[in-house]
Amino acid sequence: MAELDIGEVARRSGVPVSTLRFYEEKGLIASTGRRGLRRQFDPGVLERLALIALGRTAGFSLDEIARMFAPDGQPRIDRQMLVAKAEELDATIRKLSVLRESLRHAASCPAPSHMECPTFRRILRAAESGAIGASRKTGPQPP
């Protein structure tokens, strides 16, 4: 298969040219040279970009993703890193599920005022402690 110029890589991958240049600067991808002013890439770059996109979607940083490739460019994915990320996602899903149910309760709560509702007061205490919602710099954090 013939080499692809940067515009073709952008079109096929859906990754903007500016991002491709940034990924090349970070060492995530490598061009094979230039044809005129346009960078050229091996067609295998499309698979590599798909792996990068998958890593980004999973919440890995670009530095973490860079460590997932061996010096020869082949994937070298640390399985423990994947397990840790899956556990982090599980924790996020649990927090978001509690938050979703809390919002549903607040929307349909029969109490005259949310502040009079025991369930809503428990939700507030959980939010105050950091058990639901955004992470806090101080106070107890969930396990």
Secondary structure, 3 states (H helix, E strand, C coil): CCCEEHHHHHHHHCCCHHHHHHHHHHCCCCCCEEECCEEEECCCHHHHHHHHHHHHHHCCCHHHHHCCECCCCCECCCHHHHHHHHHHHHHHHHHHHHHHHHHHHHHHCCCCCHHHCHHHHHHHHHHHHCCCCCCCCCCCCCC
